[in-house]
Amino acid sequence: MKVRHISKKVKGIATSDGAGVSLTRVIGQPALPRLDPFLMLDFFGSDKPNEYLAGFPAHPHRGFQTVTYMLDGKMRHKDSVGNEGVIEPGGIQWMNAGKGIIHEEMPEQEDGLLRGFQLWVNLPACDKMSAPNYQDIKPHDVEVFKNDNMTVRILAGSYEGHVGPVKTDAVDSTFFDVHLSTQGTVFSHQLAIHNTAFVYVYQGSIDNGGERLASGELGVFSEGESLVATANEACRFIVVAGKPLNEPVAQYGPFVMNTEQEIMEAIKDYQAGVLI
């Protein structure tokens, strides 16, 4: 079995988005503009309300999926077709923007720690103009594998017979939140050999074949059948994988299509108020 190794390490850069929310951009920055099929990965985490209270006011999307996974705190979302709800700690929202939606996410708190991830997943050309939809997954609906030294929260994909609650036919995706409690604990998982895979460590550090991946670092893994990570200490990280689309990408902010002409059409539709 061919074991994957870390082929590239990237450290996120501090930035802000929305109405000024402080965050770390990991995918979607100069060192890693894209990682097919992933367009962006942000990690946000602060216990300072002035760094997150302004939230992400109403903004449009077309042509891809957004994934919001909360570790701490709560985020309320609303959209232009009447959907509304709260993403709680341990919960995940997997939104298919498809042909278009106007969406907002605002903190459901005025103090305390707000921490989580937002991931953008590209859609294949045949699904870019699909109908928008949501999967709002509550924390208690997330599948969990647990033993003495390891907890794996399976959000999308499958692990050791546990199947994650997120269902998406358009993109073959894996999303795990892994907690290893003791040094030397080994996490391993088999993946389709050609699927893109990365690990982002948000606490502690891991080892892969002698390569250390520390907190705040993303490791892009080579092709292979098995992804292996060993804890250097108590640690937490996400494992994300997906089948590459190998299609042209044209992007203008929150619009991600295949051609510049399609981008112009998205802007025109938004300006005319017919995005959805």
C-alpha positions as CSV (number, residue, x, y, z in Angstrom):
1,M,0.0,0.0,0.0
2,K,1.4,3.4,-1.0
3,V,1.5,5.7,2.0
4,R,1.1,9.4,1.3
5,H,3.7,11.9,2.5
6,I,3.6,15.7,3.0
7,S,4.5,17.2,-0.3
8,K,4.0,20.8,0.7
9,K,3.6,22.8,4.0
10,V,1.8,26.1,4.1
11,K,1.3,28.5,7.0
12,G,-1.9,30.6,7.0
13,I,-1.7,34.4,6.7
14,A,-3.6,36.8,8.9
15,T,-6.4,38.7,7.1
16,S,-10.0,39.8,7.5
17,D,-13.2,39.2,5.6
18,G,-16.9,40.0,5.8
19,A,-17.3,43.2,7.7
20,G,-13.8,42.9,9.3
21,V,-13.7,39.5,10.9
22,S,-10.1,38.6,11.8
23,L,-9.2,35.2,10.4
24,T,-6.3,33.1,9.0
25,R,-6.4,32.3,5.3
26,V,-4.8,29.0,4.5
27,I,-6.0,28.1,1.0
28,G,-6.7,31.1,-1.2
29,Q,-3.5,32.9,-0.5
30,P,-0.4,33.4,-2.6
31,A,1.4,30.3,-1.2
32,L,-1.6,28.1,-2.0
33,P,-4.1,29.8,-4.3
34,R,-6.2,26.7,-4.9
35,L,-6.0,23.0,-4.2
36,D,-8.4,21.3,-6.7
37,P,-11.3,20.9,-5.8
38,F,-10.8,23.3,-2.8
39,L,-10.9,27.0,-3.4
40,M,-10.4,28.4,0.1
41,L,-9.9,27.4,3.7
42,D,-10.2,30.0,6.5
43,F,-9.7,29.4,10.2
44,F,-11.2,31.9,12.5
45,G,-10.7,32.0,16.2
46,S,-10.9,34.8,18.7
47,D,-12.3,35.6,22.2
48,K,-12.2,39.3,21.4
49,P,-15.7,40.4,20.3
50,N,-14.4,43.4,18.3
51,E,-12.6,40.8,16.0
52,Y,-15.7,38.9,15.1
53,L,-19.0,40.8,16.0
54,A,-19.4,42.5,12.6
55,G,-19.7,39.0,11.0
56,F,-20.3,38.3,7.4
57,P,-23.3,40.5,6.2
58,A,-25.3,39.5,3.1
59,H,-23.1,38.6,0.1
60,P,-23.7,36.5,-3.0
61,H,-22.3,33.1,-4.1
62,R,-22.5,31.2,-7.4
63,G,-20.8,28.0,-8.7
64,F,-19.4,26.3,-5.6
65,Q,-20.2,25.0,-2.1
66,T,-19.5,26.6,1.2
67,V,-18.8,24.6,4.4
68,T,-18.9,26.1,7.8
69,Y,-17.8,24.0,10.8
70,M,-18.0,25.5,14.3
71,L,-15.6,24.4,17.0
72,D,-16.7,27.0,19.6
73,G,-19.4,29.6,19.7
74,K,-22.5,30.0,17.4
75,M,-23.1,31.5,14.0
76,R,-26.6,32.4,12.7
77,H,-27.2,32.2,9.0
78,K,-29.9,33.6,6.7
79,D,-30.3,33.7,3.0
80,S,-32.3,35.3,0.2
81,V,-34.8,32.4,-0.2
82,G,-35.9,32.4,3.5
83,N,-33.6,29.8,5.1
84,E,-32.4,30.6,8.6
85,G,-30.7,28.7,11.4
86,V,-27.9,28.5,14.0
87,I,-24.7,26.6,13.5
88,E,-23.6,25.3,17.0
89,P,-20.3,24.0,18.3
90,G,-19.6,20.7,16.6
91,G,-22.2,21.4,14.0
92,I,-21.6,21.9,10.3
93,Q,-23.4,23.6,7.4
94,W,-22.8,22.4,3.9
95,M,-24.3,24.9,1.5
96,N,-24.6,24.4,-2.3
97,A,-24.7,27.9,-3.8
98,G,-25.3,26.5,-7.3
99,K,-26.8,29.0,-9.6
100,G,-26.9,31.6,-7.0
101,I,-27.8,32.7,-3.5
102,I,-27.4,35.7,-1.2
103,H,-26.2,34.6,2.2
104,E,-25.1,36.0,5.6
105,E,-23.5,34.6,8.7
106,M,-23.5,36.6,11.9
107,P,-22.2,35.6,15.4
108,E,-24.9,34.5,17.7
109,Q,-23.0,35.9,20.7
110,E,-21.6,39.1,22.1
111,D,-18.7,37.7,24.0
112,G,-16.7,34.5,24.5
113,L,-14.7,32.4,22.1
114,L,-15.8,32.1,18.5
115,R,-13.8,29.5,16.5
116,G,-14.2,27.4,13.4
117,F,-13.5,26.8,9.7
118,Q,-14.9,27.9,6.4
119,L,-14.1,25.8,3.4
120,W,-15.0,26.5,-0.3
121,V,-15.5,23.4,-2.5
122,N,-15.7,23.9,-6.3
123,L,-18.5,22.4,-8.3
124,P,-18.1,20.6,-11.6
125,A,-19.3,22.5,-14.7
126,C,-22.5,20.4,-14.9
127,D,-23.6,21.4,-11.4
128,K,-22.6,25.0,-11.3
129,M,-26.2,26.2,-12.1
130,S,-27.9,23.6,-9.9
131,A,-30.6,24.7,-7.4
132,P,-29.2,26.1,-4.1
133,N,-29.7,23.9,-1.0
134,Y,-28.5,23.5,2.6
135,Q,-27.5,20.7,4.8
136,D,-27.6,21.9,8.4
137,I,-26.1,19.2,10.6
138,K,-26.5,19.4,14.4
139,P,-23.7,18.3,16.6
140,H,-25.5,15.2,17.9
141,D,-26.1,14.0,14.3
142,V,-22.3,13.8,13.6
143,E,-20.9,10.3,13.6
144,V,-18.1,9.7,16.1
145,F,-15.4,7.0,16.2
146,K,-13.7,6.8,19.6
147,N,-11.1,4.7,21.4
148,D,-8.8,5.3,24.4
149,N,-6.5,7.8,22.7
150,M,-8.4,9.0,19.6
151,T,-11.7,10.7,18.7
152,V,-12.7,11.1,15.0
153,R,-15.7,13.2,14.2
154,I,-16.8,12.1,10.7
155,L,-18.6,15.0,9.0
156,A,-18.3,13.8,5.4
157,G,-17.1,10.5,4.1
158,S,-16.6,7.3,6.1
159,Y,-14.2,6.0,8.7
160,E,-14.1,2.6,10.4
161,G,-17.7,1.8,9.3
162,H,-19.0,5.2,10.5
163,V,-20.6,7.4,7.7
164,G,-20.7,11.1,8.0
165,P,-24.1,12.9,7.7
166,V,-23.2,15.2,4.8
167,K,-24.4,13.9,1.5
168,T,-23.2,15.5,-1.7
169,D,-23.3,13.8,-5.1
170,A,-21.6,16.7,-6.9
171,V,-18.3,16.4,-5.0
172,D,-16.7,13.3,-3.5
173,S,-15.6,14.8,-0.2
174,T,-14.0,13.6,3.1
175,F,-14.0,15.9,6.2
176,F,-12.9,14.6,9.6
177,D,-12.1,16.4,12.9
178,V,-9.4,14.3,14.6
179,H,-8.4,14.5,18.3
180,L,-5.3,12.5,19.4
181,S,-4.8,12.6,23.2
182,T,-1.4,11.1,23.7
183,Q,2.0,11.1,22.0
184,G,2.6,8.3,19.6
185,T,-1.1,7.7,18.8
186,V,-1.4,6.9,15.1
187,F,-4.3,8.0,12.9
188,S,-4.5,6.3,9.5
189,H,-7.1,6.3,6.7
190,Q,-7.4,4.9,3.2
191,L,-8.3,7.2,0.4
192,A,-8.8,6.9,-3.3
193,I,-5.3,7.1,-4.7
194,H,-5.7,10.2,-6.9
195,N,-7.9,12.2,-4.5
196,T,-6.5,15.5,-3.2
197,A,-5.9,15.4,0.5
198,F,-4.7,17.9,3.2
199,V,-4.4,18.1,7.0
200,Y,-4.6,21.4,8.9
201,V,-3.4,21.2,12.5
202,Y,-5.1,23.6,14.9
203,Q,-3.7,22.4,18.2
204,G,-0.4,20.5,19.0
205,S,1.6,18.9,16.2
206,I,1.8,15.7,14.2
207,D,4.5,13.7,12.4
208,N,4.3,12.1,8.9
209,G,7.3,10.1,7.9
210,G,9.7,12.4,9.9
211,E,8.0,15.6,8.6
212,R,6.5,17.7,11.5
213,L,3.3,19.6,11.0
214,A,2.7,22.2,13.7
215,S,-0.3,24.1,14.9
216,G,-1.3,26.6,12.2
217,E,0.2,24.6,9.4
218,L,-1.5,22.9,6.5
219,G,0.1,19.8,4.9
220,V,-0.7,18.9,1.3
221,F,-0.3,15.1,0.9
222,S,1.0,13.3,-2.1
223,E,-1.1,10.8,-4.0
224,G,-1.4,7.4,-2.4
225,E,-3.7,4.9,-0.8
226,S,-3.2,5.7,2.9
227,L,-2.8,8.9,4.9
228,V,-1.0,8.4,8.2
229,A,-0.4,10.9,11.0
230,T,1.3,10.3,14.4
231,A,0.8,12.6,17.4
232,N,3.9,14.3,18.8
233,E,1.7,15.5,21.7
234,A,-2.0,15.9,22.3
235,C,-3.3,17.4,19.1
236,R,-6.3,18.3,17.0
237,F,-6.5,18.6,13.2
238,I,-8.9,18.3,10.3
239,V,-8.5,15.9,7.4
240,V,-10.0,17.0,4.1
241,A,-10.0,15.1,0.8
242,G,-11.8,15.3,-2.5
243,K,-11.7,14.2,-6.1
244,P,-10.0,16.8,-8.3
245,L,-12.3,18.3,-11.0
246,N,-9.5,19.1,-13.5
247,E,-11.6,21.8,-15.0
248,P,-10.7,25.5,-15.9
249,V,-11.5,27.9,-13.0
250,A,-12.6,31.5,-13.5
251,Q,-13.1,33.4,-10.3
252,Y,-14.2,36.8,-9.3
253,G,-14.7,37.0,-5.5
254,P,-17.7,35.0,-4.6
255,F,-18.4,33.8,-8.1
256,V,-16.6,30.7,-9.3
257,M,-17.3,29.5,-12.9
258,N,-15.4,27.9,-15.8
259,T,-15.1,30.9,-18.2
260,E,-14.8,34.7,-18.0
261,Q,-18.1,35.0,-19.9
262,E,-19.9,33.0,-17.2
263,I,-18.4,35.4,-14.6
264,M,-19.7,38.4,-16.4
265,E,-23.2,36.8,-16.5
266,A,-23.0,36.2,-12.8
267,I,-22.1,39.8,-12.1
268,K,-24.9,41.0,-14.5
269,D,-27.5,38.7,-12.8
270,Y,-26.4,40.0,-9.3
271,Q,-26.7,43.6,-10.4
272,A,-30.1,43.0,-11.9
273,G,-31.3,41.3,-8.7
274,V,-31.9,37.9,-10.5
275,L,-29.0,35.9,-9.0
276,I,-31.4,33.4,-7.4
